[in-house]
């Protein structure tokens, strides 16, 4: 990768990533004299090029919800979560690309709002969170790191709200991943995240955000998220 070898972002070579992430909520983006107001489920690079710093972000929300999966992003947008909680919603549809992480980083820096990550209670969800927080190993990715993102959920104590039949036993691969995470230098620094990994390993199960729908179809938007944010139970 020439970008990594030369320590120069790929945009300098005229190379741009294909669109992946999605954003929605109460936000005004001003880019090249064009305003986009109240973006709802738009592909990030369809709105503007986040690699170009010549844009303005205007929003009066308090939170940026960084969602692990596209399915949960769509679920929240359909229920207009931004009208229940003053928030923006963004997803990288799994592991986020550089454009998505760059936009998350810029929103945090330019607006100063609180960023909260929402993902499954599993090793995969934790790894995706870490990708937002520190980027990957290459040079350009590190430029889009977002170390100030908090982990909103799912936490171990949250899984006690969910019927036990929605829990899934960890695979050997899951357990191996958790062992690696517990020994990861970044995890060791964060006592809370390390403890989260240990609890998952010791209790030997995982569960998805969709499990909340077994309580009620709107439990996630009507009860879980408002309660978590009101009580500020993030780490």
N, C-alpha and C positions, 0 to 999 in steps of 0.2 A: 504494500500500500504506500504510494508516493506521499500521501498526506502525512502518514506517520513517520516515514523516513526523513522527510524535509521539515517536519514540525510546522506544517502550514495547512489550514483548513481546506477541505476539498473544494469549497466554493471558490477559492482563489484560482482553481484550475477550470472553473466553469462547469463543475460536476454537481448535480443536484439529486437528492434522494427521491424515490417515487413516494407519492402520498400514502400514509398509513393511518396516522392518528386522526381523532375526531374531537371536536370541541362544541360545547353548547352552553347556553345560559345568558345572563344579562351582561353583555359586554359590547363595547363599541371599539372597533379596530379601524384606525385611520391609516391607510397605506396608499401611497402614490395619489393623494388627493381623493381617494375613494373611501367612503364610509360603509362599514358593514355593522348594522345595529341588530342586537338581539339574535345573534347567531344561534341556530338550532340544529344541532347534529350535522354540522358542516365538516368536510374533510379539511384538515389544517392547511395543506398547500393549495387547496382550491380558493381559499380566502386571500392568502398572501404568502410570501416566501419568508419563513421565519429565520432564514439565514441572512436576510437583509435587515440590518438594524434600523433602517429608516422608516419606522412605523411607530404609531402611538397607540397605547392601550388605555382605554377609559372604562372604568367600571366602579360601581359603588357597593359591590358585594364584600362580604367578610371572609369567605372561604373559597378555596380552590379544591374541589374534590378530584383527586387523581384515581381513576378507576382501572383496575387490572384488566377487566374483560369487556369486549364490545357488547356482549349480551346484557350485562348489568348496566352499561352506559345507556343502551337503548331503552331498557326497562325504566331507568330514572328519567330519561328525557320524555318518554311517553306519559309519565305521571307528573311531569313539570316540577321536578324537585326544586328547581331554581325559584319557583313561586312559593314554596314551603320553607325553604332555607335560603338565605341570601348567598348564593354560590354560583360559581362557574363549574362546569363538569368537563373533564377531559379524559381521554383514554388513548393508550398506545396499542390497543388490541393485543394484549399480551406483552411480550418484551418490546418496549418502545423504540422507535427509530430516533435518529439524532434530531430531526425536525420537531418531533413531539417534545423531547426533553429540552430542546432549546427554547421552545415556546413556554413550557412550564417554568424554566429558569427565568425567562424574561418577565413573565407575569409576576412572579414572586419579587423580583428586583425592582420592577417599575411601579408596582402597585402596593407592595408591602403586605398583601393579604396572607392569611394563614393557609398553607397547603397541607392537605390531609389525604393519605393514601388508603384506599379501600380495596382489599383483596381477599381471596380465599384463605382459609386456615390450612395451609399446606406448604411444603418446601418451595414449590414453584412460585407461589404468591410472594414469599419472602425474598426469593431471588429477583423477582421483578421489581419489588420495592428497592432493593439494593442497586439495581441498574439505574433507577431514577436518582438515587442518592449520590452515587459515586461514578456513574457512567461505566463504560467498559475499559479495557486495558489500553485501547489505542488513544493517540494524542487528541484527535478531534472530539472523541466522545467525552473526554475529561473536561472539555470546554463547556459541555452542556450538563455537567453534574449539578444536582440540586440537594445539597446536604441539609437544607432546612425543612425538608418534607417530614411531617410527623406520620406515625403509623396509627391510623384510626381503628382499624380492625380488618379481619376478624381476630379477636384475641381468645385465648383459652377460656376465660370466664364467660365470654359471649356464647361459646358453644354449648354451655349448660342451659341456654334458653331454647335450644333446638332439640327436637325429638331425637332420641338416641339412634333410631333406625335410619337417620340420614347421615350418620357418621360412617366413614370408610376406613378400614384397617390400612395402615401404612404398608406400602410394598417395600421390598428389600432396597430398591433403588431410592425410595423416599428416605428410608432410615440412613442409607449411606450419604445422601445429600445433606441430611440434618447433621450428621457427624462432621461433615466438612464445614458446614455453616458454623457450628459451635466452635470450631478451631480457627475460623476465619478471623484475621486481625481486626477487620472492621466490626465484626460481631462482638469480639472480646471487649472492644471499647464501649459498646452499647450494652450495658448490663441488662436492660429491659428486653431487648431483642434476643439476647443470648438466653435469657430465662424463658422467653416465649418458645424458642427452639427446643430447649430442654423439656418443657412441659409437653410439647407435641411428641417428642421422642419417648418420654416415659409413659404417656397415656396411649401411645401407639394408634392414634387415629387422626384423620383429617376430615374437613367438610367444606362445602362450597357455599358461596353467598346465596345461591338459589335455595338452599335448605330453609331459609327464613320463610319462604313461600309456603312451607308445610304448616306454618302457624296460621298465616293468612296471606292472601295475595299481595296485600299492601303493607305488610308488617315492616318491611325494610324502610319504606319511605315515611310511614305514619308514626312508627314507634322507635325502631332501632336507631336510625340516623339522627333524628331530632334529639333523642335522649343522650346519645353518645356526645353529640356536639354541645348540648346544653351543659352536660356535666364535665365536659372537656376531658374525657377519658381516652386520650391518645398518648402515645409514647414516642 
